[in-house]
Structure formats: structure tokens, C-alpha cells
Amino acid sequence: MAQYLLPPDGKPASIAPSLLHPKRGIGTTGASESSLTISAPLSQAAVDVEKAGIDDQEKRTELPFPTAAEPNNPSIMPDAMLRQFHFAFLIRHPRYSIPSYYRCTVPPLDKKTGFYNFMPSEAGYHELRRLFDYLRQSGQVGPKMADGPSSNRDSGIEMGSAEKNAVEICVLDADDVLDNPGGMVEAFCKAVGIGYDPGMLNWDNEEDQRFAQEAFQKWLGFHDDALNSKGLSPRLYKKNVKSNDEQFEDWKARYGTDAAKVIRDTVDSNVADYEYLKQFALRL
């Protein structure tokens, strides 16, 4: 979902106007010692936005925002806010994620999802890589990797510098999770400081089913397979990786030639960013 934190199509980033100052509520008098701040001074344009008030939505929502930018920060969130999160990353090869997303934007599923147009720019791999690199290079994650004890990772990767409160680099590949759900989920929990329970791999009960249905209500159609499942267990057979030509023929048979070309081009344009992130993926 990183594409929602970065301006689309490689546009320059500046802090979202709504995040420039802490929100005030009943009984508050303004900023507190723990309030978020930005490291760059406000530009005159940012001051004008503040004076315009919250009713001037056009000025506040037009990209790029007419506000101050932070050095090297590719997102619309202040660095101080980013540092309040414990980041972990879930990736999937675009040869699987792109056609899966495309399926949600065409009949019959589009009526359920409400997404009627496939936009290649929403793939999000490039934005995720840029955000990942910023967090890594600014010392918010890493350089320690969230690997298991048997990992023999090449230590030649340039990891960046660490800060006192930096967290481990935790990147999970969806295929690795499907191959070994117990091991990968347990390693993830250890990396982010969550107590692991094997019961996390099973949701075959009324309470969990109800919670999942409510949690994904906003994204109808996108998670039907997961919602209709009862748990996560290792794949019985190793995933059969088809050739590029075989995959193209599959897409063409299902969606038509023109759509297959769009899917293929979108996959091809995101493979490099996926493979870059893959080198950081958690290993057991």
C-alpha cells in the first residue's frame, strides 16, 4: 500500500497539509511536547495553505501539495511520524500479483470491488522500493536482518547505518509464507515483537470469521479466497513456475490479447523492483 504514501507517477513529495500541525480537539490548546514536527521550514506556499483554512480543499488536495518538503523523504508523511511505526514489508512476485489485481477490475468481480479500471501505476512496487530505501538509509530499519538461525545470507549487501531504535529489516515474500507458513509467521512475530501462537494459522471459528469479515468489509472482492478459507497450511506441492510465454497465453485466454499485453507490460516494469526487495526477504 506504499503507493498511497507517495505521490503518483514519480511526482515530487511534500508533506500533506493535514499533517503539518497536530489536530486540535475539545480541551486542547495546541501543540504539546510530543507533537509531530517537520524538519524543513514551511515555505510561503505552506503558510498560505494554513491561512486558507481547511475549507479550501482544492488547494489542500492538489498534487504536489503546496507545502514544505523534507530532504530525501519520498512520502507525504513527516519523518517524525514515520518513526512512530514499526515497518515490515510483504512482497509478491508481480507475475502473480498483477493478474490477481487485474481480475478485480474486470467483470464479474468489478461490480463487487467497485474498481472498474486497471491502472498500471497502482502496482506500487516502485513506491515500495523508494519508501523501503528511505527507511533503511535514514536508519529507521536495519541494518540487522530478521533472519532465522540457519540463514547464510551474503553479507555484502549495503545495508545503511543504524539508529538506536532501528528495527530489524523484515521483508516477507508471500510464496515463502505459503511454502512454510508456520516457520515464516513465527519468524515474523519474533522480528516485530509479537508472541507467536500456532493458533494464528487457523481461523476456523465463528469469532475469527466474524472479525475477518468486518475487517475486510471495505475491500469486498479483493480477499474472498482468504475469507473463504479456514487456515494456512504448507503447500502440498512445489509451485509450478510457468514460462513467460505460457503465462501470456493463460492471460490471453482469460482476458483477451490486449489485456494480456497490459498485464505482461505491467509485470515486466515491476520485476526489477520486486527482485531488489527480494534480496532482503526473510530467510529461515
C-alpha positions in Angstrom: 0.0 0.0 0.0 3.0 2.3 -0.1 1.7 4.0 -3.3 -0.8 5.8 -1.1 2.0 7.4 0.9 4.0 8.6 -2.1 2.8 11.0 -4.9 1.8 9.1 -8.1 3.9 8.8 -11.3 7.1 9.9 -9.6 5.8 13.4 -8.7 7.9 15.3 -6.1 6.7 14.8 -2.5 5.8 17.4 0.1 4.1 17.0 3.4 0.3 16.6 3.3 -1.3 19.8 4.6 -3.3 17.9 7.2 -0.1 16.6 8.8 1.7 19.9 9.1 0.3 20.6 12.5 -1.3 18.4 15.2 -5.0 18.2 15.3 -6.7 20.1 18.0 -9.8 18.9 19.9 -12.0 20.0 22.7 -10.0 20.9 25.7 -6.7 21.3 23.9 -4.7 24.5 23.5 -2.5 23.4 20.6 0.8 21.6 20.3 2.3 19.5 23.1 5.9 18.5 23.6 5.2 15.2 21.8 3.6 16.8 18.8 4.9 15.9 15.4 7.1 18.4 13.6 8.7 18.5 10.2 12.4 19.2 9.8 12.1 21.5 6.8 10.8 25.1 7.3 7.4 25.9 5.9 7.5 27.6 2.5 5.4 30.7 1.8 3.0 28.4 -0.1 2.6 26.3 3.0 1.9 29.3 5.1 -0.7 30.4 2.5 -2.4 26.9 2.7 -2.5 27.2 6.5 -4.1 30.6 6.3 -6.6 29.4 3.7 -8.2 27.1 6.3 -9.5 23.6 6.0 -12.3 24.6 3.7 -10.0 25.3 0.8 -9.9 21.6 -0.2 -8.7 22.3 -3.8 -5.5 23.9 -2.5 -5.0 21.2 0.1 -5.5 18.2 -2.2 -3.8 19.2 -5.4 -0.5 17.3 -6.0 2.1 18.1 -5.4 0.9 19.7 -2.2 1.9 23.4 -1.9 3.8 22.7 1.3 7.3 22.1 2.5 9.3 19.1 1.5 11.7 17.2 3.7 15.1 16.3 2.3 15.2 12.8 0.7 11.7 11.9 2.2 9.7 10.5 -0.8 6.5 10.3 1.2 3.8 12.8 2.2 4.2 11.9 5.8 6.6 13.8 8.1 9.7 11.8 9.0 8.8 12.2 12.7 5.5 10.4 12.0 7.2 7.6 10.0 9.4 7.0 13.0 6.4 6.1 15.2 5.8 2.9 13.1 7.4 -0.5 13.2 7.7 -1.3 9.5 7.5 -4.7 7.9 7.1 -5.5 4.3 5.1 -8.2 2.4 6.0 -8.7 -1.2 4.8 -11.0 -4.0 6.2 -11.6 -7.5 4.4 -9.3 -10.0 3.7 -12.3 -12.2 1.1 -13.3 -9.6 0.1 -10.0 -8.0 -0.6 -8.1 -11.2 -3.0 -10.5 -12.9 -4.7 -11.0 -9.5 -5.3 -7.3 -9.2 -6.4 -7.1 -12.9 -9.0 -9.7 -12.2 -10.6 -7.4 -9.6 -11.0 -4.6 -12.1 -13.0 -6.5 -14.8 -16.3 -8.3 -14.9 -17.7 -10.0 -13.0 -15.6 -9.1 -9.9 -15.5 -5.4 -10.7 -19.1 -4.9 -9.6 -18.2 -6.3 -6.2 -14.9 -4.4 -5.7 -16.1 -1.1 -7.2 -12.8 -0.9 -9.3 -13.6 -0.6 -13.0 -10.3 0.5 -14.4 -6.9 -1.2 -14.2 -4.2 1.3 -13.6 -0.6 0.0 -14.0 0.7 2.9 -11.9 -1.1 1.4 -8.9 1.2 -1.7 -8.9 3.1 0.0 -6.1 6.5 -1.8 -6.4 8.5 1.3 -7.3 6.9 3.3 -4.5 7.5 0.5 -2.0 11.2 0.3 -3.0 11.6 4.1 -2.6 10.0 4.1 0.8 12.0 1.0 1.9 15.3 2.6 0.8 14.4 5.8 2.6 13.7 4.0 5.9 16.8 1.9 5.5 19.1 4.8 4.6 17.7 7.1 7.3 18.4 4.3 9.9 14.8 3.6 10.7 15.1 -0.1 9.8 18.2 -2.2 9.7 21.0 -3.0 9.2 20.2 -6.2 11.1 18.1 -8.6 9.2 15.2 -10.6 10.6 16.7 -14.0 9.5 16.4 -17.4 11.1 19.4 -19.2 12.6 20.1 -21.3 9.5 20.4 -18.4 7.1 23.7 -17.9 5.3 22.9 -14.6 3.7 25.5 -12.8 1.7 26.8 -10.1 4.0 27.9 -7.9 1.0 24.5 -6.1 0.7 24.9 -2.4 1.5 22.6 -2.0 4.5 22.9 1.6 5.6 23.5 2.9 9.1 21.6 2.0 12.2 20.0 4.2 14.7 19.5 3.4 18.4 15.8 2.4 18.0 16.1 1.0 14.5 14.2 -2.3 13.9 15.2 -5.3 12.0 14.7 -5.4 8.3 11.6 -7.6 7.9 10.6 -8.5 4.4 8.3 -11.5 3.8 7.7 -13.0 0.4 4.2 -14.4 0.0 5.4 -17.5 -1.7 7.8 -18.3 1.2 4.9 -17.9 3.6 2.8 -20.3 1.6 5.6 -22.8 1.5 6.3 -22.7 5.2 3.6 -20.7 7.0 4.5 -21.8 10.5 8.2 -21.0 10.2 7.7 -17.7 8.4 4.9 -16.4 10.7 6.9 -17.4 13.8 10.0 -15.6 12.4 7.9 -12.5 11.6 6.4 -12.4 15.1 9.9 -12.6 16.6 11.1 -9.8 14.3 8.3 -7.4 15.2 8.0 -8.3 18.9 4.7 -10.3 18.8 4.3 -13.5 20.8 3.9 -16.4 18.3 1.0 -18.9 18.7 0.4 -21.7 16.3 -3.3 -20.9 16.5 -2.5 -17.9 14.4 -2.5 -20.2 11.4 -6.1 -21.3 12.0 -9.2 -19.2 11.9 -11.9 -21.9 11.7 -14.1 -20.5 14.4 -17.0 -18.1 14.5 -15.2 -15.3 16.3 -12.3 -15.1 13.9 -14.5 -15.4 10.8 -16.7 -12.5 12.0 -13.6 -10.4 12.8 -12.2 -11.0 9.3 -15.5 -10.2 7.6 -15.7 -6.9 9.4 -12.1 -6.0 8.9 -12.2 -6.5 5.1 -15.7 -5.1 4.6 -14.3 -2.1 2.9 -12.4 -4.2 0.4 -15.1 -6.6 -0.9 -13.9 -8.9 -3.6 -10.2 -8.5 -3.0 -9.8 -11.0 -0.3 -12.5 -13.6 -1.0 -10.1 -16.5 -1.2 -8.7 -15.7 2.3 -12.1 -15.0 3.7 -13.4 -18.3 2.5 -10.5 -20.2 3.9 -10.2 -21.7 7.4 -6.4 -21.6 7.9 -3.0 -21.6 6.5 -1.1 -24.8 5.9 2.0 -25.6 3.8 1.5 -26.2 0.1 1.4 -29.9 -0.7 3.3 -29.5 -4.0 6.0 -27.0 -5.0 4.6 -24.2 -7.1 4.9 -24.8 -10.8 6.5 -21.7 -12.3 5.4 -21.3 -15.9 7.5 -19.7 -18.6 6.7 -16.1 -19.7 5.2 -17.4 -22.9 3.0 -19.9 -21.1 1.8 -17.2 -18.7 1.0 -14.8 -21.5 -1.1 -17.5 -23.2 -3.0 -18.0 -20.0 -3.7 -14.3 -19.6 -4.7 -14.1 -23.3 -7.2 -17.0 -22.9 -8.8 -15.5 -19.9 -8.8 -11.7 -20.6 -8.0 -11.3 -24.3 -4.9 -10.3 -26.2 -5.0 -6.5 -25.4 -5.5 -7.1 -21.7 -2.8 -9.8 -21.7 -0.3 -7.3 -23.2 -1.2 -4.7 -20.5 -0.7 -7.4 -17.8 2.6 -8.5 -19.3 4.0 -5.0 -19.7 3.0 -4.1 -16.1 4.6 -7.2 -14.8 7.8 -6.6 -16.7 8.0 -3.0 -15.5 7.9 -4.1 -11.8 10.1 -7.2 -11.8 13.3 -5.2 -11.1 11.9 -3.5 -8.0 10.5 -6.8 -6.8 13.8 -8.6 -7.2 15.6 -5.7 -5.5 13.3 -6.1 -2.4 13.6 -9.9 -2.6 17.2 -9.8 -1.7 16.2 -8.6 1.7 13.5 -11.2 2.2 13.5 -13.1 5.5 15.3 -16.4 5.3 15.0 -19.2 7.9 
